[in-house]
């Protein structure tokens, strides 16, 4: 039986802060809490603590449709609340966020390594979405898909809500041709090009994905573009979109991407956050038929992978 969509939320009475939307909460219809404070304490007490929660209530930080609520405000089942979380200090990602293309419907950004696409976990204000909303003055901007934080390259965002579904559906239905580049060791014994098929699984709470027996759910084509000094430059074409798929498949070939903090082994967090050692993976191109105009489009990243531009051992380049 199909699950019925929940009621549509009314417009938020709170604006964005630093390009980040407020948290939206719908009070459960079967709730029996004696007050707003009692509900918030049950919902957020572990994360915020009673003292911080009371301070936020006193400051009018929790807002209903008609304005701020007080600790003693009655609990109204089915109503809505909004609030902004406290932003924790985040390390600034010291790389520019470029814009490859922009019109009235979409923004195609050139995301640097280490910058998350959207707010999540400890990365909130230092994200591509928050930066673009602030820098371009586009508060309704939303992602059409997500690019891994450690991967650089093209990410597509939708400017207006009425176009969001059309572009997100392109990615959901795999009607976008994605082209990546990677730098990894060169091994003449690895026969390329080839298509890698395997079952890739990532458990909740686990940093790394893994391959396991079973029907394949991840398909990648791997091509060698050039090699020099023991390194190869590879074109990677994913036909599916499993988490870390390209990284897992390159590692399975014995060609782990340079500076990968998870494959072949999970490194301590300081190594994973070393800005001088970015993962050598780049989302080079996006190609699709625009769902609004019907026009075939192709966008290409202007970024380059540092290990190929300035390799450790700059020997003579050889075509495969």
TAPE-V213101 format. One line per field, one symbol per residue. ss: DSSP state (H for helix, E for strand, C for the rest). burial: I if it has 16 or more other C-alpha atoms within 10 Angstrom, else O. Layout:
ss: ???
burial: ???
//
This chain:
ss: CCCCCCCCCCCCCCCCECCECCEEEECCCCCCCCCHHHHHHHHHHHHHCHHHHHHHHHCCCCEECCEECCCCCCCCCCCEEEECCCCCCCCCCCCCCEEEEECCCEEEEEECCCCECCCECCECCCEHHHHHHHHHCCCCCEECCCCCCCCEEEEEEECCHHHHHHHHHHHHCCCCEEEEEEEEECCCCCCCCEEEEEEEECCCCCCCCEEECCCCCEEEEEEEEEEECCEEEEEEEECCCCCCHHHHHHHHCCCCECCCCCCCCCCCHHHHCCCCCCCCEEEEEEEEECCCCCCEEEEECCCCCHHHHCCCCCCCCEEC
burial: OOOOOOOOOOOIOIOOOOIIIIOIOOIOOOOOOOIIIIIIIOOOIOOIOIOOIIOIIOOOIIIIOOOIIIIOOOIIOOOIIIIIOOOOOOOOOOOOIIIIOOOOIIIIIIIIIIIIIIIOOOIIIIIIIIIIIIOOOIIOIIIIIOIIIIIIIIIIIIIOOOOIOOIIOIIOOOOIIIIIIIIIIIOOOOOOOOOIIIIIIOOOOOOIIIIOOOOOOIIIIIIIIIIIIOIIIIIIIIIOIIIIIIIIIIIIOOIIIIIIIIIIOOOOOOOIOOOOIIIIIIIIIIOIOOOOOOOOOOIIIOIIIOIIOOOOOOOOOOOO
//
